């Protein structure tokens, strides 16, 4: 009834979208789109962070491998010089 404080009138144009309803719907779409973009940015940012950590790990691994190879070459060279000296 119209005297009830929480009364909401039924849709006077069922199945037809009025201009006011269309504008409200468009506002809702804008808000939804902005929320989706925020979510996508967070996801992309997280992926970039994971990718960067993976790249850093690869660099560390390749640097460690290169360092080990250089150390082995150095030790072999020292061993050769020591043998020549003895």
N, CA, C and O atoms as a GROMACS GRO file, in nm:
protein
  344
    1UNK      N    1   0.083  -0.120   0.000
    1UNK     CA    2   0.000   0.000   0.000
    1UNK      C    3   0.087   0.125   0.000
    1UNK      O    4   0.202   0.121   0.043
    2UNK      N    5   0.032   0.232  -0.047
    2UNK     CA    6   0.109   0.356  -0.061
    2UNK      C    7   0.138   0.422   0.073
    2UNK      O    8   0.228   0.505   0.081
    3UNK      N    9   0.066   0.387   0.179
    3UNK     CA   10   0.090   0.447   0.311
    3UNK      C   11   0.206   0.378   0.385
    3UNK      O   12   0.256   0.432   0.484
    4UNK      N   13   0.248   0.261   0.338
    4UNK     CA   14   0.358   0.189   0.403
    4UNK      C   15   0.491   0.261   0.374
    4UNK      O   16   0.515   0.303   0.261
    5UNK      N   17   0.577   0.276   0.478
    5UNK     CA   18   0.702   0.351   0.458
    5UNK      C   19   0.801   0.281   0.363
    5UNK      O   20   0.878   0.350   0.296
    6UNK      N   21   0.802   0.149   0.354
    6UNK     CA   22   0.897   0.077   0.270
    6UNK      C   23   0.835   0.036   0.136
    6UNK      O   24   0.888  -0.050   0.067
    7UNK      N   25   0.724   0.095   0.102
    7UNK     CA   26   0.653   0.058  -0.020
    7UNK      C   27   0.731   0.101  -0.144
    7UNK      O   28   0.777   0.215  -0.154
    8UNK      N   29   0.746   0.007  -0.238
    8UNK     CA   30   0.809   0.036  -0.365
    8UNK      C   31   0.705   0.008  -0.473
    8UNK      O   32   0.651  -0.102  -0.483
    9UNK      N   33   0.678   0.110  -0.552
    9UNK     CA   34   0.576   0.094  -0.656
    9UNK      C   35   0.624  -0.006  -0.760
    9UNK      O   36   0.742  -0.009  -0.792
   10UNK      N   37   0.533  -0.087  -0.814
   10UNK     CA   38   0.573  -0.180  -0.920
   10UNK      C   39   0.611  -0.104  -1.046
   10UNK      O   40   0.574   0.012  -1.065
   11UNK      N   41   0.687  -0.173  -1.132
   11UNK     CA   42   0.732  -0.113  -1.257
   11UNK      C   43   0.611  -0.076  -1.342
   11UNK      O   44   0.530  -0.162  -1.377
   12UNK      N   45   0.601   0.052  -1.375
   12UNK     CA   46   0.486   0.097  -1.454
   12UNK      C   47   0.502   0.062  -1.602
   12UNK      O   48   0.405   0.070  -1.678
   13UNK      N   49   0.623   0.025  -1.644
   13UNK     CA   50   0.647  -0.012  -1.784
   13UNK      C   51   0.722  -0.144  -1.791
   13UNK      O   52   0.839  -0.147  -1.829
   14UNK      N   53   0.656  -0.256  -1.752
   14UNK     CA   54   0.727  -0.384  -1.754
   14UNK      C   55   0.768  -0.423  -1.895
   14UNK      O   56   0.691  -0.413  -1.991
   15UNK      N   57   0.896  -0.470  -1.906
   15UNK     CA   58   0.946  -0.512  -2.035
   15UNK      C   59   0.994  -0.400  -2.125
   15UNK      O   60   1.042  -0.425  -2.235
   16UNK      N   61   0.981  -0.275  -2.079
   16UNK     CA   62   1.024  -0.160  -2.158
   16UNK      C   63   1.119  -0.078  -2.072
   16UNK      O   64   1.089  -0.049  -1.956
   17UNK      N   65   1.232  -0.040  -2.128
   17UNK     CA   66   1.328   0.041  -2.054
   17UNK      C   67   1.304   0.188  -2.084
   17UNK      O   68   1.305   0.231  -2.199
   18UNK      N   69   1.282   0.265  -1.977
   18UNK     CA   70   1.260   0.410  -1.993
   18UNK      C   71   1.396   0.479  -1.999
   18UNK      O   72   1.499   0.416  -1.974
   19UNK      N   73   1.396   0.607  -2.033
   19UNK     CA   74   1.521   0.683  -2.040
   19UNK      C   75   1.591   0.684  -1.906
   19UNK      O   76   1.712   0.667  -1.898
   20UNK      N   77   1.515   0.705  -1.799
   20UNK     CA   78   1.576   0.706  -1.666
   20UNK      C   79   1.639   0.571  -1.631
   20UNK      O   80   1.749   0.565  -1.576
   21UNK      N   81   1.568   0.463  -1.665
   21UNK     CA   82   1.622   0.330  -1.641
   21UNK      C   83   1.747   0.305  -1.727
   21UNK      O   84   1.844   0.244  -1.680
   22UNK      N   85   1.744   0.352  -1.850
   22UNK     CA   86   1.859   0.336  -1.939
   22UNK      C   87   1.980   0.411  -1.884
   22UNK      O   88   2.091   0.358  -1.884
   23UNK      N   89   1.959   0.534  -1.839
   23UNK     CA   90   2.071   0.612  -1.784
   23UNK      C   91   2.126   0.547  -1.658
   23UNK      O   92   2.248   0.544  -1.637
   24UNK      N   93   2.039   0.495  -1.574
   24UNK     CA   94   2.084   0.426  -1.453
   24UNK      C   95   2.163   0.300  -1.491
   24UNK      O   96   2.267   0.271  -1.431
   25UNK      N   97   2.113   0.227  -1.588
   25UNK     CA   98   2.181   0.107  -1.634
   25UNK      C   99   2.320   0.141  -1.690
   25UNK      O  100   2.417   0.069  -1.666
   26UNK      N  101   2.329   0.249  -1.765
   26UNK     CA  102   2.458   0.291  -1.822
   26UNK      C  103   2.554   0.330  -1.709
   26UNK      O  104   2.673   0.297  -1.716
   27UNK      N  105   2.506   0.397  -1.607
   27UNK     CA  106   2.591   0.432  -1.492
   27UNK      C  107   2.642   0.305  -1.424
   27UNK      O  108   2.758   0.296  -1.385
   28UNK      N  109   2.552   0.207  -1.410
   28UNK     CA  110   2.593   0.080  -1.349
   28UNK      C  111   2.699   0.010  -1.432
   28UNK      O  112   2.793  -0.048  -1.378
   29UNK      N  113   2.685   0.016  -1.565
   29UNK     CA  114   2.786  -0.044  -1.653
   29UNK      C  115   2.921   0.025  -1.640
   29UNK      O  116   3.025  -0.040  -1.642
   30UNK      N  117   2.918   0.156  -1.628
   30UNK     CA  118   3.044   0.231  -1.611
   30UNK      C  119   3.112   0.188  -1.482
   30UNK      O  120   3.233   0.162  -1.480
   31UNK      N  121   3.036   0.180  -1.374
   31UNK     CA  122   3.093   0.138  -1.245
   31UNK      C  123   3.147  -0.004  -1.253
   31UNK      O  124   3.256  -0.033  -1.202
   32UNK      N  125   3.071  -0.092  -1.316
   32UNK     CA  126   3.116  -0.231  -1.331
   32UNK      C  127   3.246  -0.236  -1.413
   32UNK      O  128   3.339  -0.307  -1.377
   33UNK      N  129   3.250  -0.160  -1.523
   33UNK     CA  130   3.369  -0.158  -1.608
   33UNK      C  131   3.491  -0.107  -1.533
   33UNK      O  132   3.601  -0.161  -1.549
   34UNK      N  133   3.473  -0.006  -1.453
   34UNK     CA  134   3.586   0.048  -1.376
   34UNK      C  135   3.636  -0.055  -1.273
   34UNK      O  136   3.756  -0.069  -1.253
   35UNK      N  137   3.542  -0.125  -1.210
   35UNK     CA  138   3.582  -0.230  -1.116
   35UNK      C  139   3.657  -0.342  -1.186
   35UNK      O  140   3.755  -0.395  -1.134
   36UNK      N  141   3.611  -0.379  -1.305
   36UNK     CA  142   3.679  -0.484  -1.382
   36UNK      C  143   3.820  -0.440  -1.420
   36UNK      O  144   3.913  -0.520  -1.411
   37UNK      N  145   3.836  -0.315  -1.462
   37UNK     CA  146   3.969  -0.265  -1.497
   37UNK      C  147   4.064  -0.269  -1.378
   37UNK      O  148   4.181  -0.304  -1.391
   38UNK      N  149   4.012  -0.231  -1.260
   38UNK     CA  150   4.095  -0.237  -1.140
   38UNK      C  151   4.140  -0.379  -1.113
   38UNK      O  152   4.256  -0.403  -1.079
   39UNK      N  153   4.048  -0.474  -1.128
   39UNK     CA  154   4.082  -0.614  -1.106
   39UNK      C  155   4.186  -0.660  -1.207
   39UNK      O  156   4.282  -0.728  -1.170
   40UNK      N  157   4.168  -0.624  -1.332
   40UNK     CA  158   4.263  -0.664  -1.436
   40UNK      C  159   4.401  -0.604  -1.411
   40UNK      O  160   4.503  -0.670  -1.431
   41UNK      N  161   4.403  -0.478  -1.367
   41UNK     CA  162   4.533  -0.414  -1.338
   41UNK      C  163   4.603  -0.486  -1.223
   41UNK      O  164   4.724  -0.508  -1.228
   42UNK      N  165   4.527  -0.524  -1.120
   42UNK     CA  166   4.587  -0.596  -1.007
   42UNK      C  167   4.644  -0.729  -1.055
   42UNK      O  168   4.754  -0.768  -1.016
   43UNK      N  169   4.568  -0.799  -1.138
   43UNK     CA  170   4.612  -0.928  -1.189
   43UNK      C  171   4.738  -0.911  -1.274
   43UNK      O  172   4.834  -0.987  -1.260
   44UNK      N  173   4.737  -0.812  -1.363
   44UNK     CA  174   4.853  -0.788  -1.449
   44UNK      C  175   4.974  -0.750  -1.365
   44UNK      O  176   5.086  -0.793  -1.394
   45UNK      N  177   4.952  -0.670  -1.263
   45UNK     CA  178   5.062  -0.628  -1.176
   45UNK      C  179   5.121  -0.749  -1.104
   45UNK      O  180   5.243  -0.762  -1.091
   46UNK      N  181   5.034  -0.837  -1.057
   46UNK     CA  182   5.081  -0.957  -0.988
   46UNK      C  183   5.159  -1.046  -1.084
   46UNK      O  184   5.261  -1.104  -1.046
   47UNK      N  185   5.111  -1.058  -1.208
   47UNK     CA  186   5.181  -1.140  -1.306
   47UNK      C  187   5.318  -1.082  -1.339
   47UNK      O  188   5.415  -1.156  -1.355
   48UNK      N  189   5.326  -0.950  -1.348
   48UNK     CA  190   5.454  -0.885  -1.377
   48UNK      C  191   5.551  -0.909  -1.262
   48UNK      O  192   5.670  -0.930  -1.285
   49UNK      N  193   5.500  -0.906  -1.140
   49UNK     CA  194   5.586  -0.929  -1.023
   49UNK      C  195   5.639  -1.071  -1.025
   49UNK      O  196   5.758  -1.093  -1.000
   50UNK      N  197   5.552  -1.168  -1.055
   50UNK     CA  198   5.594  -1.307  -1.063
   50UNK      C  199   5.695  -1.325  -1.176
   50UNK      O  200   5.796  -1.393  -1.158
   51UNK      N  201   5.669  -1.263  -1.291
   51UNK     CA  202   5.759  -1.274  -1.406
   51UNK      C  203   5.896  -1.215  -1.371
   51UNK      O  204   5.999  -1.273  -1.403
   52UNK      N  205   5.895  -1.099  -1.305
   52UNK     CA  206   6.021  -1.034  -1.269
   52UNK      C  207   6.099  -1.121  -1.171
   52UNK      O  208   6.221  -1.132  -1.183
   53UNK      N  209   6.030  -1.183  -1.074
   53UNK     CA  210   6.098  -1.271  -0.979
   53UNK      C  211   6.158  -1.391  -1.052
   53UNK      O  212   6.267  -1.436  -1.020
   54UNK      N  213   6.084  -1.442  -1.151
   54UNK     CA  214   6.133  -1.555  -1.230
   54UNK      C  215   6.258  -1.515  -1.309
   54UNK      O  216   6.355  -1.590  -1.316
   55UNK      N  217   6.253  -1.396  -1.369
   55UNK     CA  218   6.369  -1.346  -1.445
   55UNK      C  219   6.488  -1.327  -1.352
   55UNK      O  220   6.600  -1.363  -1.387
   56UNK      N  221   6.463  -1.270  -1.234
   56UNK     CA  222   6.572  -1.249  -1.138
   56UNK      C  223   6.633  -1.382  -1.098
   56UNK      O  224   6.755  -1.393  -1.086
   57UNK      N  225   6.550  -1.484  -1.078
   57UNK     CA  226   6.599  -1.616  -1.040
   57UNK      C  227   6.683  -1.676  -1.152
   57UNK      O  228   6.787  -1.737  -1.127
   58UNK      N  229   6.638  -1.658  -1.278
   58UNK     CA  230   6.714  -1.709  -1.392
   58UNK      C  231   6.849  -1.640  -1.401
   58UNK      O  232   6.950  -1.705  -1.429
   59UNK      N  233   6.852  -1.509  -1.379
   59UNK     CA  234   6.977  -1.434  -1.385
   59UNK      C  235   7.071  -1.482  -1.275
   59UNK      O  236   7.190  -1.502  -1.298
   60UNK      N  237   7.016  -1.502  -1.154
   60UNK     CA  238   7.099  -1.550  -1.044
   60UNK      C  239   7.157  -1.688  -1.077
   60UNK      O  240   7.274  -1.715  -1.052
   61UNK      N  241   7.072  -1.774  -1.133
   61UNK     CA  242   7.117  -1.909  -1.166
   61UNK      C  243   7.224  -1.906  -1.274
   61UNK      O  244   7.325  -1.975  -1.263
   62UNK      N  245   7.204  -1.826  -1.378
   62UNK     CA  246   7.303  -1.820  -1.485
   62UNK      C  247   7.432  -1.754  -1.436
   62UNK      O  248   7.540  -1.793  -1.478
   63UNK      N  249   7.421  -1.655  -1.348
   63UNK     CA  250   7.541  -1.592  -1.293
   63UNK      C  251   7.618  -1.692  -1.206
   63UNK      O  252   7.741  -1.696  -1.210
   64UNK      N  253   7.545  -1.771  -1.128
   64UNK     CA  254   7.611  -1.870  -1.043
   64UNK      C  255   7.680  -1.975  -1.129
   64UNK      O  256   7.792  -2.018  -1.098
   65UNK      N  257   7.615  -2.016  -1.237
   65UNK     CA  258   7.676  -2.115  -1.327
   65UNK      C  259   7.801  -2.058  -1.393
   65UNK      O  260   7.903  -2.126  -1.403
   66UNK      N  261   7.794  -1.933  -1.439
   66UNK     CA  262   7.909  -1.869  -1.502
   66UNK      C  263   8.022  -1.853  -1.401
   66UNK      O  264   8.139  -1.872  -1.434
   67UNK      N  265   7.987  -1.818  -1.277
   67UNK     CA  266   8.088  -1.801  -1.172
   67UNK      C  267   8.157  -1.934  -1.144
   67UNK      O  268   8.279  -1.940  -1.129
   68UNK      N  269   8.078  -2.041  -1.136
   68UNK     CA  270   8.137  -2.173  -1.111
   68UNK      C  271   8.231  -2.214  -1.225
   68UNK      O  272   8.337  -2.271  -1.201
   69UNK      N  273   8.192  -2.184  -1.348
   69UNK     CA  274   8.278  -2.217  -1.463
   69UNK      C  275   8.409  -2.139  -1.457
   69UNK      O  276   8.515  -2.194  -1.483
   70UNK      N  277   8.401  -2.010  -1.424
   70UNK     CA  278   8.523  -1.929  -1.414
   70UNK      C  279   8.613  -1.979  -1.301
   70UNK      O  280   8.735  -1.983  -1.315
   71UNK      N  281   8.552  -2.016  -1.189
   71UNK     CA  282   8.632  -2.068  -1.077
   71UNK      C  283   8.704  -2.197  -1.116
   71UNK      O  284   8.820  -2.219  -1.082
   72UNK      N  285   8.630  -2.282  -1.189
   72UNK     CA  286   8.691  -2.409  -1.232
   72UNK      C  287   8.809  -2.382  -1.327
   72UNK      O  288   8.913  -2.446  -1.315
   73UNK      N  289   8.793  -2.289  -1.419
   73UNK     CA  290   8.902  -2.254  -1.511
   73UNK      C  291   9.022  -2.200  -1.433
   73UNK      O  292   9.136  -2.236  -1.462
   74UNK      N  293   8.995  -2.115  -1.335
   74UNK     CA  294   9.102  -2.055  -1.255
   74UNK      C  295   9.176  -2.163  -1.176
   74UNK      O  296   9.299  -2.164  -1.171
   75UNK      N  297   9.100  -2.253  -1.114
   75UNK     CA  298   9.163  -2.360  -1.036
   75UNK      C  299   9.246  -2.453  -1.125
   75UNK      O  300   9.354  -2.496  -1.086
   76UNK      N  301   9.194  -2.482  -1.244
   76UNK     CA  302   9.270  -2.567  -1.336
   76UNK      C  303   9.400  -2.499  -1.379
   76UNK      O  304   9.505  -2.562  -1.390
   77UNK      N  305   9.390  -2.369  -1.403
   77UNK     CA  306   9.510  -2.295  -1.444
   77UNK      C  307   9.612  -2.295  -1.330
   77UNK      O  308   9.731  -2.316  -1.354
   78UNK      N  309   9.566  -2.271  -1.206
   78UNK     CA  310   9.657  -2.275  -1.090
   78UNK      C  311   9.718  -2.413  -1.075
   78UNK      O  312   9.838  -2.426  -1.048
   79UNK      N  313   9.638  -2.516  -1.093
   79UNK     CA  314   9.689  -2.653  -1.079
   79UNK      C  315   9.797  -2.679  -1.183
   79UNK      O  316   9.898  -2.742  -1.153
   80UNK      N  317   9.777  -2.630  -1.305
   80UNK     CA  318   9.876  -2.648  -1.409
   80UNK      C  319  10.005  -2.574  -1.378
   80UNK      O  320  10.114  -2.627  -1.401
   81UNK      N  321   9.993  -2.452  -1.326
   81UNK     CA  322  10.112  -2.373  -1.291
   81UNK      C  323  10.186  -2.438  -1.175
   81UNK      O  324  10.309  -2.444  -1.174
   82UNK      N  325  10.111  -2.487  -1.076
   82UNK     CA  326  10.175  -2.553  -0.962
   82UNK      C  327  10.251  -2.679  -1.005
   82UNK      O  328  10.360  -2.708  -0.956
   83UNK      N  329  10.191  -2.753  -1.098
   83UNK     CA  330  10.260  -2.873  -1.147
   83UNK      C  331  10.388  -2.836  -1.220
   83UNK      O  332  10.490  -2.903  -1.206
   84UNK      N  333  10.381  -2.726  -1.298
   84UNK     CA  334  10.501  -2.683  -1.370
   84UNK      C  335  10.610  -2.637  -1.274
   84UNK      O  336  10.729  -2.658  -1.299
   85UNK      N  337  10.568  -2.574  -1.164
   85UNK     CA  338  10.666  -2.525  -1.068
   85UNK      C  339  10.730  -2.638  -0.988
   85UNK      O  340  10.846  -2.628  -0.949
   86UNK      N  341  10.655  -2.744  -0.965
   86UNK     CA  342  10.706  -2.854  -0.884
   86UNK      C  343  10.787  -2.943  -0.969
   86UNK      O  344  10.841  -3.042  -0.921
   0.00000   0.00000   0.00000
